[in-house]
Amino acid sequence: MNRGSADLLAHLRTLADPDKAAEMAAYHKTSRAFLGISAQILDEMARDLRRDHDVPARCDMARDLWDCDIHETRILAAKLLTQARMRPDDAAAWDLIAGWAQDFDSWALADHAAIAGAKRLQADPARLEQVADWIGHTNMWTRRAALVMTLPWARLPHPKAGDIAVREQVLGWAEQLVPDRDRFIQKAIAWWLRDLSRRNPDRVRDFLAGPGAALSLPAQREAGRNLPPA
């Protein structure tokens, strides 16, 4: 761990709230260490660190913070790399996030990292080729990340031809994952379809009438929640 990361970790420890940490650990139901630091404080710290450090320095910090394996350090690591436009947008930030995805083990950390990953995928959609391999991953959270990181394409109001191709690619992944009965996978498919229904309700109806008919009933209801009357 470099000096900057060590100083940052020491500062985070000064902000620890043991009572809040115990509440958070009980809520998240994980044995990972918690410091009890609020999301607002982590947001403010991330904003200042993004302003004051270049991309290579933030990548170094993010790597060290993630490796600390504390809830708040991992959240902050993801926030350090959450940025629509990076200069330079080389492989370093994406490689970190993609590496983390192989070991996701909880929804909170996975979702924060997925926000960062989604922006790197939007910056370079060629990275989707790597994400495609996650669909067959043994880690459920990694499989789920393929859907969560691509949610921005479901939400595009005016997709171009390339965006529509990505949508169809992800819907193909969703079809492959329909038989996966893990509730987090079922929810992720439902979220994708629900968000897409605001932009292309007919495509969602087609999916639900086809492969989506095998989704769990709660997932089918969530997927169709925003569908207008046919």
C-alpha positions in Angstrom: 0.0 0.0 0.0 1.4 3.4 -1.0 1.7 6.3 1.4 -1.4 8.1 0.1 -3.6 5.1 0.4 -2.2 4.4 4.0 -3.0 8.0 5.0 -6.5 7.7 3.5 -7.2 4.5 5.4 -5.9 6.0 8.6 -8.3 9.0 8.1 -11.2 6.6 7.4 -10.5 4.9 10.7 -10.8 8.2 12.6 -14.3 8.5 11.2 -15.4 5.1 12.4 -18.6 4.8 14.4 -18.7 1.4 16.2 -22.5 1.5 16.9 -23.3 2.4 13.3 -20.8 -0.3 12.1 -22.7 -2.9 14.1 -26.0 -1.8 12.6 -24.6 -2.0 9.1 -23.1 -5.4 9.6 -26.4 -6.7 10.9 -28.2 -5.3 7.9 -25.8 -6.5 5.2 -25.4 -9.9 6.9 -21.7 -10.3 6.1 -18.6 -11.0 8.1 -16.7 -8.2 6.4 -15.5 -5.4 8.6 -17.5 -2.2 8.8 -16.4 1.2 10.0 -19.9 2.8 10.2 -19.2 5.7 7.9 -22.2 7.4 6.1 -22.7 7.3 2.4 -22.7 11.1 2.3 -19.2 11.3 3.8 -17.9 8.7 1.3 -19.5 10.7 -1.5 -17.8 13.9 -0.4 -14.4 12.2 0.0 -14.7 10.6 -3.4 -15.6 13.9 -5.0 -12.6 15.6 -3.5 -10.2 12.7 -4.4 -11.4 12.7 -8.0 -10.8 16.4 -8.2 -7.3 16.3 -6.6 -5.8 13.2 -8.2 -5.3 12.0 -11.7 -6.6 8.7 -13.1 -3.4 6.7 -12.4 -3.2 7.9 -8.8 -6.9 7.1 -8.3 -6.4 3.6 -9.7 -3.6 3.0 -7.3 -5.7 4.2 -4.4 -8.7 2.2 -5.5 -6.7 -1.0 -5.8 -5.3 -0.5 -2.3 -8.7 0.4 -0.8 -10.4 -2.6 -2.4 -7.7 -4.9 -1.1 -8.3 -3.7 2.5 -11.5 -5.7 2.3 -13.5 -3.3 4.6 -17.0 -2.3 3.4 -16.3 1.4 3.3 -12.9 1.1 1.7 -14.4 -1.0 -1.1 -17.3 1.5 -1.6 -14.9 4.4 -1.7 -12.7 2.4 -4.2 -15.6 2.1 -6.5 -16.6 5.7 -6.2 -13.0 6.8 -7.0 -13.5 5.2 -10.5 -17.1 6.4 -11.1 -16.7 9.0 -13.8 -18.3 9.4 -17.2 -15.2 10.8 -18.9 -11.7 9.7 -17.8 -8.6 11.3 -19.2 -6.9 9.0 -20.0 -9.5 6.3 -20.4 -7.0 3.5 -20.8 -7.5 -0.1 -19.6 -6.4 0.5 -16.0 -9.7 1.5 -14.4 -11.7 -1.0 -16.4 -9.3 -3.8 -15.6 -9.6 -3.1 -11.9 -13.4 -3.1 -12.0 -13.6 -6.2 -14.2 -11.2 -7.9 -11.8 -13.3 -7.0 -8.8 -16.4 -8.5 -10.5 -14.9 -11.9 -10.4 -15.1 -11.9 -6.6 -18.3 -9.9 -5.9 -20.0 -11.3 -2.8 -22.7 -8.9 -1.8 -25.3 -6.6 -3.5 -24.1 -3.3 -2.0 -20.5 -3.7 -3.1 -21.5 -5.2 -6.4 -23.9 -2.4 -7.2 -21.5 0.4 -6.4 -18.8 -1.2 -8.5 -21.3 -1.8 -11.3 -22.1 1.9 -11.5 -18.4 2.6 -12.1 -18.2 -0.3 -14.5 -21.2 0.9 -16.5 -19.5 4.2 -17.2 -16.4 2.4 -18.5 -18.5 0.2 -20.7 -20.3 3.2 -22.1 -17.0 4.9 -22.8 -15.8 1.8 -24.7 -18.5 -0.7 -25.7 -15.8 -3.0 -27.1 -15.3 -4.1 -23.5 -18.7 -5.9 -23.7 -16.8 -8.7 -25.3 -15.2 -9.4 -22.0 -18.5 -9.0 -20.1 -20.1 -11.7 -22.3 -17.9 -14.3 -20.7 -19.4 -13.5 -17.3 -22.7 -15.1 -18.2 -21.3 -18.5 -17.5 -19.3 -17.6 -14.5 -19.5 -19.8 -11.4 -20.0 -16.7 -9.2 -23.7 -15.6 -9.2 -22.7 -12.0 -8.5 -20.4 -11.9 -11.6 -23.2 -13.2 -13.8 -25.5 -10.6 -12.3 -23.0 -7.9 -13.0 -23.3 -8.5 -16.7 -26.9 -7.3 -16.5 -26.5 -4.5 -13.9 -23.5 -2.9 -15.7 -25.4 -2.7 -19.0 -28.6 -1.2 -17.6 -27.8 2.2 -19.2 -28.5 0.7 -22.6 -32.0 -0.2 -21.5 -32.6 3.4 -20.5 -31.4 5.2 -23.6 -34.2 7.4 -24.9 -32.9 7.6 -28.5 -30.7 4.6 -29.2 -28.5 4.5 -32.3 -28.1 1.3 -34.3 -25.1 0.3 -32.2 -27.0 0.8 -29.0 -29.9 -1.3 -30.3 -27.4 -4.1 -31.1 -26.1 -3.9 -27.5 -29.7 -4.2 -26.2 -30.2 -7.3 -28.3 -26.9 -8.8 -27.1 -27.9 -8.2 -23.4 -31.4 -9.6 -24.0 -29.6 -12.7 -25.4 -27.7 -12.9 -22.1 -30.9 -12.5 -20.2 -32.5 -15.3 -22.1 -29.5 -17.6 -21.2 -29.9 -16.6 -17.5 -33.7 -17.2 -17.3 -33.2 -20.8 -16.0 -31.0 -19.5 -13.2 -33.4 -19.5 -10.3 -31.3 -17.4 -7.9 -33.5 -14.5 -6.9 -30.8 -11.9 -7.5 -30.5 -13.1 -11.1 -34.2 -13.1 -11.6 -34.4 -9.6 -10.2 -31.6 -8.4 -12.4 -33.4 -9.7 -15.5 -36.6 -8.1 -14.3 -34.9 -4.7 -13.8 -33.5 -4.8 -17.3 -36.9 -5.5 -18.8 -38.7 -3.0 -16.6 -36.3 -0.2 -17.6 -36.5 -1.2 -21.3 -40.3 -1.2 -21.1 -40.2 2.6 -20.8 -38.4 2.8 -24.2 -39.5 -0.2 -26.1 -42.6 -1.9 -24.5 -43.2 -4.1 -27.5 -39.8 -5.7 -27.3 -40.4 -6.4 -23.6 -43.8 -7.9 -24.3 -42.2 -10.2 -26.9 -39.5 -11.3 -24.4 -42.1 -12.0 -21.7 -44.2 -14.0 -24.1 -41.2 -16.0 -25.2 -38.2 -16.9 -23.0 -39.5 -14.6 -20.2 -42.5 -16.9 -19.6 -40.1 -19.1 -17.6 -39.1 -16.3 -15.3 -40.3 -16.6 -11.7 -43.7 -15.0 -11.1 -42.3 -12.1 -9.0 -39.7 -11.4 -11.8 -42.5 -11.4 -14.5 -44.6 -9.0 -12.4 -41.6 -6.6 -11.9 -40.6 -6.8 -15.5 -44.1 -5.8 -16.7 -44.8 -3.3 -13.9 -44.4 -0.2 -16.2 -45.8 -1.7 -19.4 -48.6 0.4 -20.8 -51.8 -1.3 -21.8 -51.3 -3.2 -25.1 
